[in-house]
Amino acid sequence: MEKLLQQKNTDFIFQSFLESVPDAILLINRIGKIKYVNSQTEVLFGYANFELIGKSIELLMPARFKKSHQKLRINYMLNPKIRKMGNGMELFAKHKNQTEFPVEISLSNLETDEGLLICASIRDVSAQKSIEKELKEAIIKSENAVKSKQQFLSNMSHEIRTPMNAIIGFTKVILNTELTKKQKEYLTAIKTSGDTLIVLINDILDLAKVDAGKLIFEKTPFKLSVSIKTMLHLFETKILEKNLKLNVNYDYSIPEVIMGDAIRLHQIIINLVSNAIKFTSEGSITIGVQKLSKNEDTITIEFSVADTGIGIEKNNIESIFENLQQAHSQTSRIYGGTGLGLAIVKQLVEAQGGSISVQSEENKGSVFSFILQFDKAHGAIVLDIDAVELVDYNINGTKVLVVEDVELNQLLMKTLLDDFGFDCDIVANGKIAIESLENNHYDIILMDIQMPVMNGFQATDYIRNVLKLNTPIIALTADVTTVDLEKCKTFGMNDFIAKPIDDRKLFNKIISLLKKSKSIITTPKIEESQKNAYQFIDMTYLNMITKSNSKLKIEMINLYLKQTPLLISTISESYIQKDFETLKSTIHKLLPSFSIVGIDDKYLELAKKIESNITSPQLKNWVLKLENTCNQAIIELKTELKNLKK
């Protein structure tokens, strides 16, 4: 009797437990008959208890799933481990009203007095499936939105770059003509503004890059005082219109040439000066450039832009650098602008390791200050990259096919290629280009990407796979958001250049590809006796960049002779002292001068090998060989210097 009571008590506890479970619980025998259901089963399926007991489980599971459910029953009767079903396969149950709904099932074996039973725990996952469906739809919608945004940015980039290509290109062409000093200053200001706009297009239109913080900063030599002066020319008209006074406080103890990203600096200062002028109706704008500190390799400079304008309320100063923020809601209506400029400035300054701050008082004016660190140039020479001089190259009748549909860009390309000394034919689309190639020989092809009738990729594919031509092809593209070198190579192009076209880059890419294809032999126009006069140096590049100006060549050679012995001495001493960090940094400083005085590329590679393999057992031999090369180059340069002074 006691055992019976204990059994009943146990059964009561077990049944109470099953009733408390939020899922539908069914006990099923080996032949698939339902032996027990809890109240949640009645709720889930719409049947009363008595309508289910003794019935086949298939009453609740659609006949079309019979085979899979039978397989599940067999598998789980043989394996006592609890398993959850539903992952990786769609399981459905059927309500009394004949509607089907998705379920998740857990099965386990249960030993009872009646033998082995299967315990099935069934959960309705309709809500979960609905959420998953909505999530998938949201993801698809989001992906489509991203694609649409990317397409919009791509189109916008292309549409802006196409006219900018002509503006900057023709400005550079005019700069190479005879001009007054004032005309050159104004045209340089136009070009600087255009270059800065292109940087803005690169960083603002390509939102993904900005959001990810993937901004790239160059380290090239530039003249800071010249950069400041050039930028301020952009604002002369506006300052005169508003009758403002422009003051510049420049610290001339700053080295004339420093290393950094001049374009990014232009972008920062132009934004700050534009704001100052915009919010100042009377008084003055003051630009400050002051040296804060320096050491052997770097110099820290503080830039400031002060105005006597409307100022900023104290409680708005903290948010002034945030995206799309302006101090007052009515500011954009009165003064215009998006409120994005200062956010870009802050991002550009901080991404270079600098800091920016603002001091302001309402109705009295503002002072925006930022601090940046630059590398010292250590004798690096600023080259005029806009002046392309080709007199030192024998082009030998090189013929270029230009494939470009915009007439203004066609004229620009013809102007540039004529200046280079190339012969060129110009066609308006890929189809005409193919016809020209079937009847004429060309040494190189400049191929626009977006054209009517047949675009650049389609034309290139035909040239490579049908015409079977290996003529070098350079892509000309205004769509820098989606086109890159790898994509161009996939279609059979050799290289690409972004619009607006940088004439020096274009020339260098053409010459490089022609050399590889052996379509052209470039030789300096110097006498045979001079050509073989030196073993370690070659004056070809120096002649080109100085336009064979003897005075400038003497100045540059003197700079090399001044800097190089000190660097060689430091290399030797740091090797002896095993000061490898100094050795590496000194080698790095030496590298840029190799190309200027024409030291053979094999010695450039040797220097790079030292820089990257500082622990090699060959280090001593490499250092000695490099020292000997530089010393021999110095001897030959002294001879060249004497000849020039004659």
N, C-alpha and C positions, 0 to 999 in steps of 0.2 A: 504493500500500500504506500509505503514511504517513497519507494522508487517511482511509483506511478505519479505521486504528487510532485516529486522532483522533476520528472519528465515533463509534467504539465507546466510546471513553473518555468522550466527551460524553454518549452515551446512558446509560452506566453512572452517571455523576454525576447526571444528570437523574432516572434511576430511583431512585437512592439517596435523592435529595431527596424524591421523591414518597412513598417508603416511610417516611420520617422524619416526615412531616406527620401530626398527630394526627387529621385529618379524613379521611373517605372521599373519594378522588380518582378520578374517572372521566373518560376521554377518549371523546367521542362524535362520530361523523361527521355529515355534513349531513342524512342520512336517519334519524338517531336510533339507529344501531347502536353498541353499546359496543365500543371498540377496546382499552381498557386499564383495569384497576382496580388499586389498591394493596391491600395486605394489610388496611388498616383498613376497606376496603369489604367484604371477606369477613367481618370481625368484626361490622360494623354490620348487614349484611343477612342473614348466615347462609349465603350461597352460597360455593362454592369458585370459584376464579379461572376454571376452564374452563367452569363453568356460566353464566358471565356474558358472556364474550367472544363477540362476534357476535350476541348477543341484543339485542332492542329495549330501550331505556331504560324503556319502559312496563312491563317486567317488575317494575321496582322502584318504579314510580309507579302508583297505582291508576287503573283505566280511567276512573273518574268525574272524574279530574282531567286527562284526556288533552288536552282542548281548551286549558286554561290552560297546560299544560306545552308544548304545541306552539307556542302563541303566544310563550312565553318563549324557546324555541329559536330561532325566527325573529328575534325582537327582538335577541337577544344574538349571533347570527351576523352581523347587520348592523352591530352596534356593538362595537368592540374593547375598550371600557372595561370594567373589572371592576366588577360590581355585586353587591350582596348582596340576595338575595330572602328574603322571609318577613315583612318588616315591612308591616303593614297587610293581609295576607292569610294564610290558613291553608294551609300546604303540608305534605303528608303523604307519607311513603314507606311501602313495604310490605316486611315481613320475609319470609323464606322460609316461615316458619310461618303466613303470611297475616295476621299482626297488623299494624295500621297504627300509625305513630308520627310525631309532628311533627318537621319538619326545617327547617333554615335552609340555603339554597343560595346559593353564589356562582358566577357564570358568567363565563367569559372566552374570547376567541378565541385559538387557538394555530395558527400557521403551521407545517406540517410537510411532509416530502417527499410524504406521501400527500394533501396538500391541507389545507384549513381544518378544524380540529377544535375542538370545544367542550370546554373543561376545566370540569368541574363539581366544586366542593368542597362536600361535604354533611356537615352536622353535626347530630347528634341533640340536640334541645332539649327532650326529655321532662322532664328534671330542672328546667330553667328554667321550662317551662310549669307544672310542678307547684308550683314556688315561687310563680309569679305567681298561680296559682289560690288557693294558701294565703294569699297576701298580700291578694288581693281579698276572700276570705272573712273574713280578720282585720279588714280595713278596714270591711266591712259589719257585722261583729260589734261593732267599736268604735263605729261610728256609731249602731248600735242601742242600745249601752250608754249613749252620750251622750244619746240621745233619752229613754231610760228614766230616766237621772239627772235630766234637765231636767224630765220629767214628775213625777218624785218631788219635786223641789225646788218645782215649781209647786204641786203639791197640798199639800205641807208648808207652804209660805208662806201659801196660802189658809186652811188649817185653823188656823194660829196667829193670823193676822191677824183672822179673824172674831171670836173671843172678845176679842182685844185691842182691837178697835174699840169693843166695848161697855165694857170696863174703862176705857179712856182717855176715851171719850166721856162716860160718866156721871160720871167724876171731874171733868171740866171743867164739866159742868152743875152739880154740887154746889159747885164753886169759885165759881160765880156767885151763890150764895145767901148768906144771912147766916151767918157762921161765927165761932167764937172764933179768936183768933190761933193757938193751938196746933192746932186742927182744920185751919186753912188750911195750916199748916206741914206737917202729916202728909199731907194730900191732895196738896199740891204735890210732896212726896217720892214719893208713889205715881205721880203723873203723870210725874215726871222718870224714875223707874225704868221706867215703861211706854214712854216715848219712847226711852230707851236700848235697851230690848229690841227695839223696832222697828228701830233702827239695826243692831243685831246681826243681826236677821233679814235685813235688806237685804244686809249684807256677808258673812254666813256661809252663808246658804242659796243665794245667788247665787254659787256657787264660781267660776264663770268670771270674774266681775268681780274677785274677790279675787286669783285666780291671775294675772290680767293686770295687777294693781296699779292698776286704774282707780277709785280711791277719789276722791270729790269732797269738797272741804272748803269750807265756807261762810266768809264774812267778814262777820259781823253784830255790832252792838254788844251787849255783855252786861255785867252786873255780876259781876265775878269773886268778890268776897267773898260775895255772895248765892248764887252757884252752889255754892261750896264748902260753905257752911252747909246749903243744901238737900240736897246729896248726902249729907252726914254724918247727916242725919236718918234716912236709909235704914238705918243700921247701929245706931241707938240700942238697939233691942231685943236684938240679938245681943251687943252690947258689955256690956249689963247682965246678960244670961244668963251670960256667961263671966267676969263680975266684972273686966273690964279697965278701965283708965283711958284716956280719949281726950284727947290734947293737940293743940292747934292753934296753931302759930306762924305768924301771918300778918303780912306786911310791909305796913303801911297807907300806906307811901309809894307803893305801886302805885296808879295812877289808878283811880278808882271804876269807870269804864266803859272797856273795851278792846274791840278788834275781833278776832274770831276765830270758831272753830267751837266753840261751847259744848257741843253734844251730843257731839262727839268727845272733848272734854276730860273730860266726865262719864264717858264710856265708859272712858277710860284710868284715871282715878282710882278709879272703882268697881271695876275689875278689881284694881288694886293694893291697895286697902283690903280688899276681899273676901279676897284671898290672905293679907294680914297677919293678919286676924282668924281665918281658917281655921287658920293654922299657929302661933297664939299661944294658949297655955292659961292663962298668967298674966303679969301685968306691964302693959304699956301699948302703945298705938298712937299715934304722933306724926305729924301731918300738917304739913309745912312748905311755905310759899309765900313765896319771897324774890325780890326784884328783883335781877338781876345787873348790868344796864346799860340805858341808854336813850339815844335821840337824839331829834331833832325829830319823827320819824314812827313810830318803833318802840320797843318795850320788850321786853327779854329776861328771862324769869322761870324760876326753877328750882323745880320741885315735888319734894317728897320724901315718902315713906311709910316710916316706921321702925317696927320691931316688936321685941319681946323674945322671939320665938318660937324654933322649932327650928333656924333657920339653914340654911345650905347648905354642904355639903362643898366644899372648895377646888377639887377636880378636877371638880366638877359645875357650877361657876358659868358656864363658857363656853357650855354647852349649854342653859342654863335658858330661853333665849328661843326655842328651836327648837320647831317644831310638835309637839304631842302629847308633849312632854318634861316629866318631873318629876324632881326630884333623885334620888329613890329609886324602884325598881320597886314598892315596897310603899306609896308615898305615896298613890296613887289609891285603894288598898284601904282605907287608914286614914282619909284625909281627903276622899275623893271628888274629882270634877272630871275634866276631859278632858286637862288640860295644854295647852289651846289659848289660855288667857287671856293669858299673857305674850307669846306669839307675836303675838297681835292687838295688844297694847299696843305692842310694838316696831314693828310695821308702821305703826300709826297715828302714832306719834311721828316716825319717820324719813320717812314720806311728807309730813310737814309741815315737813321740813327740820330737825327737832330731833334730839337724841341722848338715849340712855338708858343707864344704868349701874347696877350693883348692887355693894354691899359687904356681905359676910356672914361670919359666923363660926359654926361649928356649935355648937348649944346656947346661943348668946348672942343671936341675932337677925339681922335683915337690914335694909338700907336701900336702897330702890329710888329712884333719882333720875332725873328727865328734865328737859330744858331745851327750851323752846319760845319762839319769838319771836311777838309780837302787834303789830298796828298800833295806834297811839293813836287814840282815838275822835274827837278834835278837835271836841267839842261834839255829836257824834251822840247822839241820844236813844234810850233803850231803851223800846220800846213794849210794853205788856202785850198780847201777841198772843192771849192766852186770854180776854180780856174783850171780848166783842162787844157793842157798844152800837148799837142801830138807831134810837134815837129821832129822829135827824136825817134819816131817810129816810121819804118817803111811799110806801108799798108799793102803795097803790091796789088792794087786793084781789087781788094776784097769786096765782094758783092753781098748785100744784105736784103732779105725779103721781110718787109714789115707787114703784118696782118693786123689791121686796126680799122674799126668801123667809124669812129668819131673823127670828123674832118679836122677839128682843131688839134686833136692829138696826132693825126697824120702829119699835119704841118710841123708840129713840135718835133716829132721823131725825125722828119726829113731835115729840119734845121740842125738838130743834134748830130745826126749821122754825117751831114755835109761838113760840119765843124770837125768831126773826127777824121774826115778824109775818106769815108766809105762811099761806094756807089750803092744806091738802094732803089728798090721797086716797092711800091705801096699798093696793097689790095685791101678790099673792104670786108672780106669774110673768108672762112676756111675753104669754101668751095672754089672760089677764085684762086686762092693760094695753091690748091692742088693742081689746078689747070696751069698755073705759072710754073710750078715745079716739074710738070710733065714736059715742058718745052724749054726750060732754062736751068742753068746751074747757079746755085747760091751757096755761099760759104757758111752762112748762118741765118737762122730764122728767128724773128722777134714776133711772138704769137700772143695776141690778146686772148683772154678767156671768154668773156661774154660778148658774142656777136650773133647777128641774125643769120639765117639760112644754115650755117654750119659753125658751131662754136669751136673754141681752141682745142678742147680735149678731143672732140670728134675728128677734127682735122689732123691732129697729131697722131691719133690712132690709125688713120688712113695712111698717113705718110710713112709710119713705121711698118705697118702690117700688109699694106697693099702695094705702095710704091717701093717698099723695102729700102728707103733712104736713111742713112745715118747722119744726115746733116744736123749739127747742133741746134737745139731749139730752146730759146729762153722765153718763158711765159711772162707776159705783161699783165698784171692784175691789180684792179682797184679793190678786189674783194679779199682783204687780208684776214677776215674773220673765219672763213671756211677753207681757204686755199693755202696749202703749205707745200714745202719742198717735196715731202714724201708723196703727197697726192699727185703733184706734177710728175714725179718720177714714175709713178704707177702707170701714167698714161704715155710714158716714153719721152717726156721732156727732160732736158739736162739741168735746168736751173730756172729760177723765177726772180723777178724784181717787182717790188710793190710800187704802185703809183701813189703820189707823184714821183716821177723818175728822177733819181739822183744820177746826174750825168757821169760822174766819176765812177760810181758803182757799176753803171751800165757798161762803160768803156772797159773797166777791169774784167767784168764777167765775159764780155765778148772776146777780149784778148786771151783770157785764160782758156776759154773753150776752143778758140781757134788754134792755140798752141797745142792743146791736147789732140785735136783732130789733124794737126799738121797741115792745116789749110793756109797758114800764114807764117812767115818768118819775120819776127820783129827784131830789127837791128838798129842800134843807135847810129845817128848820122854823125859819125866822127871819123877822122882820118884813120887809115889802117895802122899807121905807126902809133897813134894814141890808143887804139883799141887793145893792143897787146902790150901796152907799156907797163902795166901793173899786174902783179901776181895775186895780191890779196884784196885789192879794192877794184870797184867798177863805178865810174862816175855817171853812168847812164841815168840812174834814177835822180841823182842830185842835179844833173843838167836839166832834167824834165821839170822838177818841182821849183827850180829857181829860174826857169826859162832861160838858162845859160847866162844869167846875170852874174858877172864876175864878182861884184861887190857882195852880193848875197851869198854866193858860194864861199867866198873867203870867210864871211861871218859864221857860216854854218860849220865849216871845217875847223875854224878856231874854237868854236864851242865844243866840238868833238875832241879836239886836242887838249882842251882844258879839263873836260870831265873824265875822259877814258883812263888816263894814267892813274888818277885817284881811285877809280873803281878797280883797276887791275891790282893796285897796291893793296886795297882792302880785301880782294879775293885771295891774294897770296897770304896775307897775314891771318885772315880768318881760317884758312885751311891749316896753316901751321898751328894755330891756337885751338883747332878742332871746334871752332865756333860756327857750327853748320847753319844755324839760323841766319847769321849775318852773311855767310857765304851764299845761301840761297837768295836772300833779298837783294844782295849786290848783283848777282848774276841776272836777276829779274830786271834790275835797273839798266843793265848793259844791253839787253836784248833789242829794244827799239832802235838803237843807233846802227845796228848791223845793216838793215835795209837801206838806210840813208846813205851810207858810204859804200854800199855795194859789196859787203863781205859775203862770200859764198854761202849759200843756204846750208851746206854741210856743216859749217861752223855754227850756224844758228841752231841746227839740230843737236850739235855737240853741247852747246850751252844749255839747251832744254834738257838734255840727258843728265847733265850735272845737277840741274835744279830738281829733277824728279827722282834721281837715284843717288842720293847723298851718302848712302852707306856702302856703295859699290866698292869692291877692292880695286877697281880701275880708276877710282876717283883722282888719285895723284896724277896719273898719266893724262887724264882728260883735262885737269886744271892747267898742267904745264903746256899742253897743246893749245888750249884756249889763250893762255897768256902770250905765248909765242905768236899766235895769229894776230892778236890785237896789237902787239908791239910792232910787228911787221907792217900792219895796216897804218900805224902811226907814222912810221918811217916814210911809207909811200905817200901819205897825205901831206907830210911836210914838203916832199918833192913837188906835189901838185900845187901846194900853196905858193912855193917859189915861182912856179911857172905862171900862176895866175897873177902874181904881183908884178911880173915883167910886163 
